[in-house]
């Protein structure tokens, strides 16, 4: 059976932390820091290895944008994510409204 990205779920955790970090252009410790600060939670295998999906990479791209381009600290990112959840329930896409310049890149 041949698996392609078009047939694979974008939610399926398939990438190790080192591969995810390389694709994002950050150090693996940066992703660990996001998790330690509770900004983001990775998937874990039974042996506790961190794994990432394509959707995870997209979220991490946005976190990187907020910290490196906008200048938010991790507490600001965490707060913004909570605000996005509330706004989404009201039908408002805060990400598009406040950061139209953010362009998600296809990393895989």
C-alpha positions as CSV (number, residue, x, y, z in Angstrom):
1,X,0.0,0.0,0.0
2,X,1.4,3.4,-1.1
3,X,0.8,6.2,1.4
4,X,0.9,9.8,0.1
5,X,0.3,13.0,2.0
6,X,-3.0,13.5,0.1
7,X,-4.3,10.2,1.6
8,X,-2.8,10.6,5.1
9,X,-4.6,12.3,7.9
10,X,-3.1,15.7,8.7
11,X,-3.8,14.9,12.4
12,X,-1.8,11.7,12.5
13,X,1.5,12.2,14.5
14,X,4.2,11.0,12.2
15,X,7.2,13.2,12.8
16,X,9.8,13.1,15.6
17,X,10.8,16.2,17.5
18,X,14.1,16.5,15.6
19,X,12.4,16.3,12.2
20,X,9.6,18.8,13.2
21,X,12.2,21.2,14.6
22,X,14.3,21.0,11.4
23,X,11.2,21.6,9.2
24,X,10.3,24.6,11.4
25,X,13.8,26.0,11.5
26,X,14.0,25.9,15.3
27,X,16.0,23.9,17.9
28,X,14.2,20.9,19.4
29,X,14.6,22.5,22.8
30,X,12.4,25.3,21.6
31,X,9.6,22.9,21.0
32,X,10.2,21.4,24.5
33,X,10.1,24.9,25.9
34,X,6.7,25.5,24.3
35,X,5.5,22.4,26.0
36,X,7.0,23.2,29.3
37,X,5.4,26.6,29.3
38,X,2.1,24.9,28.4
39,X,1.7,26.9,25.1
40,X,1.5,23.6,23.2
41,X,1.3,19.9,23.8
42,X,2.7,17.3,21.6
43,X,1.5,13.8,21.0
44,X,3.3,11.1,23.0
45,X,4.0,7.5,22.1
46,X,3.7,4.7,24.7
47,X,7.4,5.2,25.4
48,X,6.8,9.0,25.9
49,X,8.5,10.1,22.6
50,X,7.2,13.4,21.3
51,X,5.5,13.1,17.9
52,X,4.0,15.7,15.6
53,X,1.4,15.8,12.9
54,X,1.1,18.2,9.9
55,X,-1.5,20.1,11.8
56,X,0.8,20.4,14.7
57,X,3.5,21.9,12.4
58,X,1.0,24.5,11.2
59,X,0.2,25.5,14.8
60,X,3.9,25.6,15.6
61,X,4.5,27.8,12.6
62,X,2.0,30.3,14.0
63,X,3.6,30.2,17.5
64,X,7.0,30.9,15.8
65,X,5.5,33.8,13.9
66,X,3.9,35.3,17.1
67,X,7.2,35.0,19.0
68,X,9.7,36.0,16.3
69,X,7.8,38.3,14.1
70,X,5.2,39.9,16.3
71,X,7.3,39.8,19.5
72,X,4.9,38.1,21.9
73,X,6.4,36.2,24.8
74,X,5.1,32.7,25.5
75,X,2.5,33.9,28.0
76,X,1.2,36.3,25.4
77,X,0.9,33.4,22.9
78,X,-0.9,31.3,25.4
79,X,-3.3,34.1,26.2
80,X,-3.9,34.7,22.5
81,X,-4.6,31.0,21.9
82,X,-7.3,31.1,24.6
83,X,-8.8,34.3,23.0
84,X,-8.8,32.5,19.6
85,X,-10.8,29.6,21.2
86,X,-13.4,32.1,22.5
87,X,-13.6,34.0,19.3
88,X,-13.9,30.8,17.2
89,X,-17.0,29.9,19.2
90,X,-18.5,33.3,18.2
91,X,-17.5,32.7,14.5
92,X,-14.6,35.1,14.5
93,X,-11.2,34.0,13.1
94,X,-8.8,36.2,15.2
95,X,-5.7,34.8,13.4
96,X,-7.0,36.1,10.0
97,X,-8.4,39.3,11.5
98,X,-5.3,40.4,13.5
99,X,-2.5,38.8,11.5
100,X,-3.5,38.8,7.8
101,X,0.3,38.9,6.9
102,X,0.8,35.4,8.4
103,X,1.2,32.9,5.6
104,X,1.3,29.2,6.5
105,X,4.0,27.4,4.6
106,X,3.6,23.8,3.4
107,X,6.5,22.2,5.2
108,X,6.0,18.7,3.9
